[in-house]
Every structure is written in structure tokens, then in C-alpha cells.
Amino acid sequence: MPLAAISSLITLLTHFAPSTTSETFSLLSHHSSILKTSVRNPIALSAGTDLFQRYIVNTLQSATLPHPSKSHAESKEVIDGGFKRVRDELIANGKMFVERAQEARGVIARTTTAKGLVRDGGTVLTCGDSRVVSAVLNAAAEKGVRFRVVYVRDWTVGCSSRAGKEGGKEEEGQRGDGMVRQLRGKGIPVAVIGPSATAYSLGETTMVMVGAEGVLENGGIVSRMGTYQLAMLAKSVGKPVYVVAESHKFVRLYPLGQYDLPIQQTVLDFSDRADGDDDEGGGGEDDGTVDYTPPELITALVTETGVHTPSAISEELIKIWY
């Protein structure tokens, strides 16, 4: 989503040609707000829009202004022509940035493989449908690493009956099926379990690997609902938790707790009805709900810039923003 937001803003600059710095910021700010209000959870999207606007600031600040000795007409011509060149440069470099960011997933996969994060004889427990996690595990399999995977599936998504949930039957078309099929196709044994078997299965795993929708200033992450409890369980039994995410998902956000995220979501839906209906609230992987995993539950974060401890994320944000 961050890259989609950046691509949208680049397209905006291509079709609407602002002639001043003020017009540029106004245009980007207005349409960034439209993008953020169009989704239920704007955290990942905000990472892209905020990063691109910061890039615009840095580029415009380095633009050359006309010399004071020039006449008003000469100055206007220089400014107009100069700003057009700056705008063209912004668009060209912005497209290049998107291309490099799209390659980040492959860089992360190569980094984790080179560091030996996924090792022979190990068992990786994961959940959700992170494309970065999928890339990492597939890269390890292609290199010949022999490992196993435990995939935690949310049975509330795509199940045709409660019997399927309770019996542990694998349904077609559920989230994560692509990852499971790819790994099994490469000869990697994958066990698919429901959330209630997570604690039981941790004893057979060597590590937990998850993706993230947003990496926060304090080194914590925002990810699909269930990541927090998975990290808590892993911490309680001494299993390392690794987060793999691209640096364009870094967000300038510092939540004080689980309920301090700048989004509205209904997870707890209290009811006093006695008519027999037991409607569940939010919290399924496919309903867009997320939770916050604090940095003390995370062992390390792997991005295209390397392997970082949670405490080092603030320094990485400073490098990006300043």
C-alpha cells in the first residue's frame, strides 16, 4: 500500500502541473488526505504519502533560486523554468524510488538467506499473508535449506462450515494458500493449524517470522490481528520473533499502548441480547483489523538496509527523514 500511494502521487504530479512550491505542497497534502480517508486503516498508506512528501521537501530545498541582481522578469523566467525542471526531476526520481522499493522484498530475502536466519532442521511459525515472509521462505527453499513451516490460519476466513473449523480441514481459497502451495511445491513440509493450536505448536518451532503493515518509531509494529498474541506466546516460551518488512513501511508513530493507534476498529462488540445470536466482533485476519506488537516482544527486524534491533529503528527513521 505505501508504494501504491507513492505511485498515485507521482501520477498526480504528472497530470497536474503545479507551478510553485506552495501549489505542489497543497496539491499533495490534499490528495494524501483523500487517500488516507478512503481506507479503514491508513497507517501503511501514511508511510508512503509522508515519505514522498518529505522527499519533495528535501528536493525543493536544494533547488537553485535566481540571483538577487536579476530583474523581476528574469527572475520569474528562471523560477518558472527551474521549477519545471525540478518537477520533472521529482517525477523521474520518484519513479526510480518506486522501482527500487519494489526490489526491497528480494533484497530482504537475500539478506535473511545470507545471514542464515532460516537454517537446516529449523521450523518457522508464521501467520497472515505477508509477501515478504513468503519471499524469504521461498528464497531459503530455493537455496536448498531444509526446514519446516507451521502456518497459523484464521479459520473465520473462507470456511464453509463450523465443522471445517473444528476439524482442522483445509479449505480452498483461504488467505495464505499461495504461500503454502509454493513451499510445498518446493518440497518444504508445511503444517496448517488454527489459532487455538498456536501455543501447542510453539514447542515444535525454532522461530516466529511475521510481516508488518507499519514499523513504528519505537521499533514496534502494526500488523494483522493476532500478531500481538503470537509474539506474546513466543516470548513466554523463549522463541525469537523476527519481523521482515521494507523500509518504506517505517511510520512516524509512537503509540503508548494497544489502544493508542490512530484508527477506529470494532473488536470488542459487547451485547446483552439473549435471543441466541452470538455475533462475533472484529478480529479476523480478513476484516482489516490490526494490533500493535511492542518492541520488547520483537527479537530483530530485517529490512533491505540490514538486520536491526527494535531500538535502532529510530536511528533509521532519522536517516530517512533528516
Secondary structure, 3 states (H helix, E strand, C coil): CHHHHHHHHHHHHHHCCCCCHHHHHHHHHHHHHHHHHCCCCCHHHHHHHHHHHHHHHHHHHCCCCCCCCCCHHHHHHHHHHHHHHHHHHHHHHHHHHHHHHHCHHHHHHHHHHHCCCCCCCCEEEEECCCHHHHHHHHHHHHCCCCCEEEEECCCCCCCCCHHHHHHCCCCCCCCCHHHHHHHHHCCCCEEEECHHHHHHHHCCCCEEEECCCEECCCCCEEEECCHHHHHHHHHHCCCCEEEECCHHHECCCCCCCCCCCCCCCCCCCCCCCCCCCCCCCCCCHHHCCEEEECHHHCCEEEECCEEECHHHHHHHHHHHHC
